[in-house]
C-alpha cells in the first residue's frame, strides 16, 4: 500500500485532518468573511464537515445565512479541496 494512502486514512480516522482544516480556516477567517464582518462572528467548531458559527446578533446571523455558499466556497478554495459541506449557526 502506498504510504500517502495510508497516511490519509490515519488522518481521517483520527480527525486530525479536520483539526488541521479548522486551524487553517481560523487563521484566514478575516479573508473569508471580510474584515467588516469578522468582529461580529466567531467559529465555534468544525463538526463532520459542517462549520459551526456564532453570530453576534440575529441581524448578523441573517447576513451570514445569505453568504453561506460564498463562505463555503472560500473555505474550500483555501483548503484546496471540497471539505466544508455546510454551515450551521449555534
DSSP file (Angstrom, degrees, kcal/mol; ACC not computed):
  #  RESIDUE AA STRUCTURE BP1 BP2  ACC     N-H-->O    O-->H-N    N-H-->O    O-->H-N    TCO  KAPPA ALPHA  PHI   PSI    X-CA   Y-CA   Z-CA
    1    1 A X              0   0    0      0, 0.0     2,-0.1     0, 0.0     0, 0.0   0.000 360.0 360.0 360.0 139.7    0.0    0.0    0.0
    2    2 A X     >  -     0   0    0      1,-0.1     4,-2.0     2,-0.0     3,-0.3  -0.425 360.0-131.7 -66.3 138.3    1.2    3.5   -0.8
    3    3 A X  H  > S+     0   0    0      1,-0.2     4,-2.8     2,-0.2     5,-0.2   0.857 105.9  56.6 -61.8 -37.0    2.3    5.5    2.2
    4    4 A X  H  > S+     0   0    0      2,-0.2     4,-2.1     1,-0.2    -1,-0.2   0.874 107.1  48.8 -65.6 -35.7    0.3    8.5    1.2
    5    5 A X  H  > S+     0   0    0     -3,-0.3     4,-2.0     2,-0.2    -1,-0.2   0.916 112.8  48.1 -67.3 -43.4   -2.9    6.4    1.1
    6    6 A X  H  X S+     0   0    0     -4,-2.0     4,-2.2     2,-0.2    -2,-0.2   0.916 111.7  49.6 -62.8 -44.2   -2.1    5.0    4.5
    7    7 A X  H  X S+     0   0    0     -4,-2.8     4,-2.6     1,-0.2    -2,-0.2   0.905 109.2  52.3 -62.2 -42.6   -1.4    8.5    5.9
    8    8 A X  H  X S+     0   0    0     -4,-2.1     4,-2.2     1,-0.2    -1,-0.2   0.902 109.4  49.7 -60.9 -42.0   -4.6    9.9    4.5
    9    9 A X  H  X S+     0   0    0     -4,-2.0     4,-2.4     2,-0.2    -1,-0.2   0.912 111.2  48.7 -62.8 -43.0   -6.6    7.0    6.1
   10   10 A X  H  X S+     0   0    0     -4,-2.2     4,-2.1     2,-0.2     6,-0.3   0.921 110.8  50.6 -64.3 -43.9   -4.9    7.6    9.5
   11   11 A X  H  X>S+     0   0    0     -4,-2.6     5,-1.2     1,-0.2     6,-1.2   0.914 113.7  44.7 -60.8 -43.6   -5.6   11.4    9.3
   12   12 A X  H ><5S+     0   0    0     -4,-2.2     3,-0.6     1,-0.2    -1,-0.2   0.892 112.2  51.4 -69.2 -39.1   -9.2   10.9    8.5
   13   13 A X  H 3<5S+     0   0    0     -4,-2.4    -1,-0.2     1,-0.2    -2,-0.2   0.860 115.7  40.7 -67.8 -34.8   -9.8    8.2   11.2
   14   14 A X  H 3<5S-     0   0    0     -4,-2.1    -1,-0.2    -5,-0.2    -2,-0.2   0.418 106.8-124.3 -93.8   1.2   -8.2   10.3   13.9
   15   15 A X  T <X5S+     0   0    0     -3,-0.6     4,-1.9    -4,-0.5    -3,-0.2   0.638  72.1 130.8  64.0  16.9   -9.9   13.5   12.8
   16   16 A X  H  >< +     0   0    0     -5,-1.2     4,-2.5    -6,-0.3     5,-0.2   0.879  68.5  56.8 -65.2 -36.1   -6.5   15.2   12.5
   17   17 A X  H  > S+     0   0    0     -6,-1.2     4,-2.3     1,-0.2    -1,-0.2   0.894 105.9  50.3 -62.4 -38.2   -7.4   16.4    9.1
   18   18 A X  H  > S+     0   0    0     -7,-0.3     4,-2.4     2,-0.2    -1,-0.2   0.912 111.0  48.7 -65.4 -42.4  -10.5   18.2   10.5
   19   19 A X  H  X S+     0   0    0     -4,-1.9     4,-2.1     2,-0.2    -2,-0.2   0.889 111.5  49.7 -64.7 -39.2   -8.4   19.8   13.2
   20   20 A X  H  X S+     0   0    0     -4,-2.5     4,-2.1     2,-0.2    -2,-0.2   0.902 111.4  48.8 -66.0 -40.7   -5.9   21.0   10.6
   21   21 A X  H  X S+     0   0    0     -4,-2.3     4,-2.7     2,-0.2     5,-0.2   0.894 109.5  52.4 -65.8 -40.0   -8.6   22.4    8.4
   22   22 A X  H  X S+     0   0    0     -4,-2.4     4,-2.7     2,-0.2    -2,-0.2   0.912 109.4  49.9 -61.7 -42.5  -10.2   24.2   11.4
   23   23 A X  H  X S+     0   0    0     -4,-2.1     4,-2.3     2,-0.2    -2,-0.2   0.921 111.5  48.3 -61.9 -44.9   -6.8   25.8   12.2
   24   24 A X  H  X S+     0   0    0     -4,-2.1     4,-1.3     2,-0.2    -2,-0.2   0.927 113.4  46.7 -62.6 -45.9   -6.3   26.9    8.6
   25   25 A X  H  < S+     0   0    0     -4,-2.7     3,-0.3     1,-0.2     4,-0.3   0.914 111.7  52.0 -63.1 -42.7   -9.8   28.4    8.4
   26   26 A X  H >< S+     0   0    0     -4,-2.7     3,-1.0     1,-0.2     4,-0.3   0.904 107.9  51.4 -60.4 -42.8   -9.4   30.1   11.8
   27   27 A X  H 3< S+     0   0    0     -4,-2.3    -1,-0.2     1,-0.2    -2,-0.2   0.795 121.4  32.5 -65.6 -28.5   -6.1   31.7   10.7
   28   28 A X  T >X S+     0   0    0     -4,-1.3     4,-1.5    -3,-0.3     3,-0.6   0.129  80.7 116.6-115.1  18.9   -7.7   33.1    7.5
   29   29 A X  H <> S+     0   0    0     -3,-1.0     4,-2.7    -4,-0.3     5,-0.5   0.834  73.1  58.1 -63.4 -32.8  -11.2   33.8    8.7
   30   30 A X  H 3> S+     0   0    0     -4,-0.3     4,-1.7     1,-0.2    -1,-0.3   0.880 107.4  47.7 -61.3 -38.2  -10.9   37.5    8.1
   31   31 A X  H <4 S+     0   0    0     -3,-0.6    -1,-0.2     2,-0.2    -2,-0.2   0.819 113.4  49.8 -70.1 -30.9  -10.1   36.9    4.5
   32   32 A X  H  < S+     0   0    0     -4,-1.5    -2,-0.2    -7,-0.2    -1,-0.2   0.943 127.0  19.6 -75.5 -49.4  -13.1   34.5    4.2
   33   33 A X  H  < S-     0   0    0     -4,-2.7     4,-0.2     1,-0.1    -3,-0.2   0.657 112.4-109.6 -97.7 -17.3  -15.8   36.7    5.7
   34   34 A X     X  -     0   0    0     -4,-1.7     4,-2.0    -5,-0.5     3,-0.5   0.077  25.2 -91.8  97.9 147.3  -14.3   40.1    5.4
   35   35 A X  H  > S+     0   0    0      1,-0.2     4,-0.6     2,-0.2    -1,-0.1   0.756 122.3  57.8 -67.4 -25.6  -12.9   42.4    8.0
   36   36 A X  H  4 S+     0   0    0      1,-0.2    -1,-0.2     2,-0.1     3,-0.1   0.852 114.4  37.3 -71.8 -33.7  -16.2   44.3    8.4
   37   37 A X  H >4 S+     0   0    0     -3,-0.5     3,-2.5    -4,-0.2     4,-0.3   0.784  96.7  84.0 -86.4 -30.0  -18.0   41.1    9.4
   38   38 A X  H >< S+     0   0    0     -4,-2.0     3,-1.3     1,-0.3    -1,-0.2   0.802  85.6  53.7 -49.1 -43.5  -15.2   39.5   11.4
   39   39 A X  T 3< S+     0   0    0     -4,-0.6    -1,-0.3     1,-0.2    -2,-0.1   0.668 108.9  52.3 -67.9 -11.6  -15.9   41.2   14.7
   40   40 A X  T <  S+     0   0    0     -3,-2.5    16,-2.6    -4,-0.1     2,-0.3   0.330 107.9  49.1-107.1   5.7  -19.5   40.0   14.6
   41   41 A X  E <   -A   55   0A   0     -3,-1.3     2,-0.3    -4,-0.3    14,-0.2  -0.998  57.6-171.1-145.2 146.2  -18.9   36.3   14.0
   42   42 A X  E     -A   54   0A   0     12,-2.2    12,-2.6    -2,-0.3     2,-0.5  -0.985  28.6-114.0-136.9 152.3  -16.8   33.6   15.6
   43   43 A X  E     -A   53   0A   0     -2,-0.3    10,-0.2    10,-0.2     3,-0.1  -0.712  26.5-178.7 -82.0 127.9  -16.0   30.0   14.7
   44   44 A X  E     -     0   0A   0      8,-3.1     2,-0.3    -2,-0.5     9,-0.2   0.881  58.2 -49.2 -90.3 -51.1  -17.5   27.6   17.3
   45   45 A X  E     -A   52   0A   0      7,-1.3     7,-3.0     2,-0.0     2,-0.5  -0.979  40.8-110.3-170.5 172.2  -16.2   24.3   15.8
   46   46 A X  E     -A   51   0A   0     -2,-0.3     2,-0.5     5,-0.2     5,-0.2  -0.986  38.2-179.8-118.1 116.0  -15.9   22.1   12.7
   47   47 A X  E >   -A   50   0A   0      3,-2.9     3,-1.1    -2,-0.5    -2,-0.0  -0.933  63.4 -29.7-128.5 108.6  -18.1   19.1   13.1
   48   48 A X  T 3  S-     0   0    0     -2,-0.5    -1,-0.1     1,-0.3     3,-0.1   0.927 125.5 -45.2  51.8  53.2  -18.3   16.4   10.4
   49   49 A X  T 3  S+     0   0    0      1,-0.2    36,-3.0    35,-0.1    37,-1.3   0.600 116.0 117.3  68.6  13.7  -17.6   18.8    7.6
   50   50 A X  E <   -Ab  47  86A   0     -3,-1.1    -3,-2.9    35,-0.2     2,-0.6  -0.961  59.1-143.0-112.7 123.6  -20.0   21.4    8.9
   51   51 A X  E     -Ab  46  87A   0     35,-2.5    37,-2.4    -2,-0.5     2,-0.6  -0.761  15.2-153.3 -85.6 120.8  -18.6   24.7   10.0
   52   52 A X  E     -Ab  45  88A   0     -7,-3.0    -8,-3.1    -2,-0.6    -7,-1.3  -0.859  17.4-177.5-101.1 123.2  -20.5   25.9   13.1
   53   53 A X  E     -Ab  43  89A   0     35,-2.7    37,-2.9    -2,-0.6     2,-0.5  -0.827  19.8-148.0-119.2 155.3  -20.5   29.7   13.6
   54   54 A X  E     -A   42   0A   0    -12,-2.6   -12,-2.2    -2,-0.3     2,-0.3  -0.992  15.8-154.2-124.0 124.7  -21.9   32.0   16.2
   55   55 A X  E     -A   41   0A   0     -2,-0.5   -14,-0.2   -14,-0.2     6,-0.1  -0.679  20.7-127.3 -98.0 152.1  -23.2   35.5   15.2
   56   56 A X  S    S-     0   0    0    -16,-2.6     2,-0.3    -2,-0.3   -15,-0.1   0.746  88.0  -2.3 -69.5 -24.6  -23.3   38.5   17.5
   57   57 A X  S  > S-     0   0    0    -17,-0.3     4,-2.2     1,-0.1     5,-0.1  -0.953  77.4 -96.9-156.6 171.7  -27.0   39.1   16.7
   58   58 A X  H  > S+     0   0    0     -2,-0.3     4,-2.3     1,-0.2     5,-0.2   0.837 121.7  57.0 -66.4 -31.2  -29.9   37.9   14.7
   59   59 A X  H  > S+     0   0    0      2,-0.2     4,-2.0     1,-0.2    -1,-0.2   0.921 109.2  44.6 -65.3 -42.9  -29.2   40.5   12.1
   60   60 A X  H  > S+     0   0    0      2,-0.2     4,-2.7     1,-0.2     5,-0.2   0.865 110.3  55.4 -69.3 -34.8  -25.6   39.2   11.6
   61   61 A X  H  X S+     0   0    0     -4,-2.2     4,-2.5     2,-0.2    -2,-0.2   0.922 108.2  48.7 -61.3 -43.3  -26.9   35.7   11.6
   62   62 A X  H  X S+     0   0    0     -4,-2.3     4,-1.9     2,-0.2    -2,-0.2   0.914 111.5  49.5 -62.6 -43.1  -29.3   36.6    8.7
   63   63 A X  H  X S+     0   0    0     -4,-2.0     4,-1.0     1,-0.2    -2,-0.2   0.926 113.0  46.2 -62.1 -45.2  -26.4   38.3    6.8
   64   64 A X  H  < S+     0   0    0     -4,-2.7     3,-0.3     1,-0.2     4,-0.3   0.865 107.4  58.0 -66.5 -35.7  -24.2   35.3    7.3
   65   65 A X  H >< S+     0   0    0     -4,-2.5     3,-1.2     1,-0.2     4,-0.3   0.902 105.3  50.6 -59.7 -40.7  -27.0   33.0    6.2
   66   66 A X  H 3< S+     0   0    0     -4,-1.9    -1,-0.2     1,-0.2     3,-0.2   0.767 112.8  47.1 -67.6 -24.9  -27.2   34.8    2.9
   67   67 A X  T 3X S+     0   0    0     -4,-1.0     4,-2.6    -3,-0.3    -1,-0.2   0.304  78.4 111.2 -98.5   8.3  -23.5   34.4    2.5
   68   68 A X  H <> S+     0   0    0     -3,-1.2     4,-2.7    -4,-0.3     5,-0.2   0.898  78.0  46.7 -52.0 -50.5  -23.3   30.7    3.3
   69   69 A X  H  > S+     0   0    0     -4,-0.3     4,-2.6    -3,-0.2    -1,-0.2   0.907 113.5  48.6 -62.3 -41.9  -22.5   29.5   -0.2
   70   70 A X  H  > S+     0   0    0      2,-0.2     4,-2.5    -4,-0.2    -1,-0.2   0.898 112.0  49.4 -65.2 -39.7  -19.8   32.1   -0.6
   71   71 A X  H  X S+     0   0    0     -4,-2.6     4,-2.5     2,-0.2    -2,-0.2   0.928 112.2  47.9 -65.3 -44.9  -18.2   31.3    2.8
   72   72 A X  H  X S+     0   0    0     -4,-2.7     4,-2.6    -5,-0.2    12,-0.2   0.934 112.5  49.4 -60.1 -46.4  -18.2   27.5    2.0
   73   73 A X  H  X S+     0   0    0     -4,-2.6     4,-2.2    -5,-0.2    -2,-0.2   0.910 111.9  47.8 -60.5 -43.5  -16.7   28.2   -1.4
   74   74 A X  H  X S+     0   0    0     -4,-2.5     4,-2.3     2,-0.2    -1,-0.2   0.894 111.9  50.3 -66.6 -39.6  -14.0   30.4    0.1
   75   75 A X  H  X S+     0   0    0     -4,-2.5     4,-2.5     2,-0.2    -2,-0.2   0.943 112.5  46.3 -61.3 -47.9  -13.2   27.9    2.8
   76   76 A X  H  X>S+     0   0    0     -4,-2.6     4,-1.5     2,-0.2     5,-1.2   0.852 111.1  51.9 -67.1 -34.8  -12.9   25.1    0.2
   77   77 A X  H  <5S+     0   0    0     -4,-2.2    -1,-0.2    -5,-0.2    -2,-0.2   0.927 111.3  48.1 -63.8 -44.2  -10.7   27.2   -2.1
   78   78 A X  H  <5S+     0   0    0     -4,-2.3    -2,-0.2     1,-0.2    -1,-0.2   0.901 114.5  45.4 -61.2 -42.3   -8.4   27.9    0.9
   79   79 A X  H  <5S-     0   0    0     -4,-2.5    -1,-0.2     2,-0.2    -2,-0.2   0.693 105.3-129.6 -77.4 -19.0   -8.3   24.2    1.8
   80   80 A X  T  <5S+     0   0    0     -4,-1.5     2,-0.3    -5,-0.2    -3,-0.2   0.658  80.1  65.5  78.9  15.0   -7.7   23.1   -1.7
   81   81 A X  S   <S-     0   0    0     -5,-1.2     2,-2.2    -6,-0.2     3,-0.4  -0.977  95.3 -98.6-160.2 157.1  -10.5   20.5   -1.6
   82   82 A X        +     0   0    0     -2,-0.3    -6,-0.1     1,-0.2    -9,-0.1  -0.448  69.9 135.0 -79.9  70.6  -14.3   20.4   -1.2
   83   83 A X        +     0   0    0     -2,-2.2     2,-0.4   -11,-0.1    -1,-0.2   0.917  48.1  69.9 -87.1 -48.2  -14.1   19.7    2.6
   84   84 A X        +     0   0    0     -3,-0.4   -34,-0.2   -12,-0.2    -8,-0.1  -0.602  52.0 169.7 -77.1 124.7  -16.7   22.1    4.1
   85   85 A X        +     0   0    0    -36,-3.0     2,-0.3    -2,-0.4   -35,-0.2   0.658  59.0   6.3-107.7 -22.5  -20.2   20.9    3.1
   86   86 A X  E     -b   50   0A   0    -37,-1.3   -35,-2.5   -14,-0.1     2,-0.4  -0.972  55.3-135.2-155.1 165.4  -22.4   23.1    5.3
   87   87 A X  E     -b   51   0A   0     -2,-0.3     2,-0.3   -37,-0.2   -35,-0.2  -0.996  21.3-175.3-126.7 135.3  -22.6   25.9    7.7
   88   88 A X  E     -b   52   0A   0    -37,-2.4   -35,-2.7    -2,-0.4     2,-0.4  -0.945  18.7-132.7-127.8 151.0  -24.7   25.8   10.9
   89   89 A X  E      b   53   0A   0     -2,-0.3   -35,-0.2   -37,-0.2   -37,-0.1  -0.883 360.0 360.0-108.7 134.8  -25.3   28.5   13.5
   90   90 A X              0   0    0    -37,-2.9   -36,-0.2    -2,-0.4    -1,-0.1   0.415 360.0 360.0 -92.7 360.0  -25.0   27.9   17.2
